[in-house]
Amino acid sequence: MTVDKELEKLSRLTPPAPDSEARARALAAAMQAFDTAENNVQAPQGNAKGWRQSSIINWIWSPAMNKKFLAGSALATLLVIPAAGYLTIELTRNGSPIVDQTEIAGNLSRGEASKQPVATAGQPVTVTPEIPPQAPAENGPLTEQSVADAQGLQDKESQILAKPDAGRTSEFDADDIAALTNKSESSAAALGAAKRSAPAAPGIAPQQQLAEPMAVAPSPAPPADGPIQIQRDPVRERFANAAANPIKSVATDPVSTFSADVDSASYSFVRRSLTGGAMPDPQSVRVEEMINYFPYGWPGPDNADQPFKATVTVMPTPWNHDTELMHVAIKGYDIAPATTPRANLVFLIDVSGSMDEPDKLPLLKSAFRLLVNRLKADDTVSIVTYAGNAGTVLAPTRVAEKSKILSAIDGLEPGGSTGGAEGIEAAYDLAKQAFVKDGVNRVMLATDGDFNVGPSSDEDLKRIIEEKRKDGIFLTVLGFGRGNLNDSLMQTLAQNGNGSAAYIDTLAEAQKTLVEEAGPTLFTIASDVKFQVEFNPERIAEYRLIGYETRALNREDFNNDRVDAGDIGSGHSVTAIYEITPKGSPAVMNDDLRYGDKAPAETADAARQDELAFVKMRYKRPGEDKSAIITTPVNDSNAVAAVDAAPQDVRFSVAVAAFGQKLSRIAALDSYSYQAIADLAAASRGTDSFGYRSDFLGLVRLADGLSQR
């Protein structure tokens, strides 16, 4: 059957009257015609996926689109040719044979459920091509259920179009489309995504791209009588691939060195996944970020002369009776609001087409409005946007002119591709132009994904950021949305720009990050903060640092002031936890060295035999090049005999550490249940003024339920 015949068949279809069986019959016939056309036309590369379904639905249900469609064969051809290539391109991209869609079209025309298996997320589908195709019925009988389903979808669209914002979307619920087209839940999601990407009726703005595209599995083509494997593409989110810290022997490796980390993005990633009904990607779980997400009541220094105070607790390990935990809590000096320095902030905002989602640009605009309302009148705000080309939306403006700043934020609109490198250059130029001596000079980058125009590799952007930080301008990276988020790049930029990274998934998270924690987020009290812990081989046999895999440093980096490390803001707390194995414990994994040197005689004196470890912290004050050091010995006086005897905040942070490790699939936590984690957290929840700890308990319970599927 030729395409011309299919087009002729479509042109003969009378625009269906509302509330009639003809509407449902026309939809089935149109889908049959498109399915048949797909097998006869090779479309050019690059066509958007999902035009077939969305074009049909628009044609059937929109009178305006119906009239335009029937107006001439030219417009019909524009719709059909890309649609015909939809399946052809996908099934031939990796050399797989094309599956005959005739039977599916025939089933749809009769109102029957498709007999072919359907794809689910991450699961391949076996399609058996040897079943003989059945001739499609042009106007075969429809079941009452098909008519009801079609009527339900019509009513659904009528409700959508009746809303005040109907001019901005042509989106159906995926479940409704799934019921009508006999697709599975996962296929419905793909169809819903296709609907969002397709040309809409006049006055309805098309969405920018497919959220979850379908693709052919990259496996060799099967034999003619074998199954064809089809599966969904993974979500294009990038996380750094870092293996968990191993158990180390004190006899051979007594020193542990790492950079401070006060980022919180990982916790928000985990929360988004669990509340969305899925276990998080283990690579997205950074345990130290989950621990440091929560505010704790660690005692801080009395004055700014010594900006940090360390508190160490040694306690039994809840998940292993033969080991102990060494809990190191650092609290930074909290600058009083009346003495905070002036702030010069540049908002570098991604307004590319992919930001046109409710949890992206609209949420971003609300988040920055919260921050502006938090700033003082003599602070300065500038706005730079990027989408292909960078542009200055707002020159440096004092917050006293707040209405001007808020108006500029409200006027941001999405469109274009993501050219972030040029935007970074423009933002740093503005920050330098309005530079405040002895103040806060910071670029705040807000984006949903890759910088895919201009210098876009992580290394290229890293070099740009490293150069810019020499001017005393720091960087904060805020991630928004899902599906395209490049967390690996966010971490690279933040770590090399003397800044921090956060992920904003809700307005409540924006309130926490940019308002409640504005001091730690904006006002740096120390830079290049490094930790080094030396364990006493007379007391400790082995140790394992929990988290900080992406922050590891070489031993010699600790005393090298040219090596960059993390920064700590006003009032920030940093928590690090080691699982340690006392000498002689049955949990020791490494044998003693046959030819190892004994420890120097001076380490065996009475003063040092009592020590378990020695903690050192090196830091630079803002604007200084030479570092200072703070040291804290750890001895038996820091130990408690039972878990319940540890301070409340210590126990809660240990519960968070256990949760993060279990989500990361650390073998040490295999026998420690989610219920045990929830019990430990519930017993140490405390006052919980903002409800963060109660929310954490909810996430633990969600993970427990999802893990038992």
Number of C-alpha atoms within 10 A of each C-alpha: 10 11 20 12 12 18 19 12 14 19 17 9 16 13 18 18 11 13 15 13 19 19 20 27 25 22 23 28 25 28 23 25 26 25 24 24 25 25 20 15 18 16 18 13 13 10 15 17 27 24 25 27 22 24 25 24 22 20 23 23 22 18 15 13 19 19 12 14 22 19 12 11 14 11 12 17 15 11 18 25 22 24 27 25 26 24 25 22 22 19 20 13 15 15 15 21 16 15 15 17 19 21 21 24 27 26 22 26 28 21 24 17 14 17 11 14 13 19 22 17 15 12 12 17 18 16 17 16 18 12 9 10 14 13 11 20 16 17 13 16 13 18 16 11 13 24 20 16 20 27 18 17 21 22 14 15 17 13 11 17 17 10 9 8 10 17 15 14 18 23 22 19 15 20 17 18 25 20 19 24 25 20 22 19 19 19 23 23 22 24 30 25 23 27 32 24 23 24 18 23 21 11 11 16 17 18 23 18 18 21 20 21 19 22 18 21 20 13 12 11 16 13 10 11 9 13 15 24 21 24 20 21 14 13 13 15 16 18 18 15 12 12 11 20 16 11 16 19 22 23 21 14 14 18 19 20 22 24 25 24 26 26 27 23 26 24 24 21 22 24 22 20 15 19 13 11 13 15 19 18 13 17 17 23 25 29 27 29 24 24 28 22 23 17 18 19 11 18 16 21 18 12 12 12 8 14 21 25 20 22 16 21 20 27 22 22 18 21 17 15 11 16 21 21 24 23 20 18 21 19 23 27 24 22 19 10 8 6 7 16 16 19 24 27 28 28 22 28 29 34 27 25 18 26 26 18 16 10 17 24 26 17 19 27 18 16 21 21 19 17 16 20 13 14 19 15 14 14 20 26 25 23 24 24 29 28 24 22 17 23 16 16 18 19 16 20 19 19 20 14 13 17 10 14 24 18 12 15 21 13 9 16 15 20 17 16 20 28 24 30 24 20 25 23 14 21 29 25 14 22 25 18 12 20 21 18 12 12 17 21 26 27 27 24 25 26 30 28 26 23 25 15 15 15 15 17 13 16 13 12 20 19 13 17 25 16 11 20 17 11 13 20 22 26 26 24 25 22 22 23 24 19 16 17 21 20 24 16 23 28 22 20 26 23 27 23 30 25 30 30 26 30 26 28 21 18 15 11 16 24 18 15 22 23 19 14 17 17 21 23 23 24 24 23 24 23 24 23 23 27 22 21 21 17 24 24 23 19 17 22 26 26 27 18 22 21 24 22 19 19 16 18 20 11 15 9 18 24 14 11 16 11 12 20 27 24 28 31 24 23 24 25 27 24 23 23 24 17 21 27 25 20 17 11 14 11 16 20 13 13 9 12 10 6 6 9 9 10 12 7 7 9 14 13 9 9 9 16 14 17 21 22 20 17 19 17 24 21 28 19 17 16 10 10 13 11 17 14 14 15 15 15 16 23 17 11 11 16 18 15 10 12 19 14 12 18 12 18 18 23 23 25 26 23 25 26 23 26 28 27 23 23 23 20 15 14 10 12 19 11 10 16 15 22 14 16 23 22 14 22 25 17 12 22 20 13 8 12 8 10 10 15 21 15 12 21 21 16 20 23 16 19 25 16 13 13 12 6 5
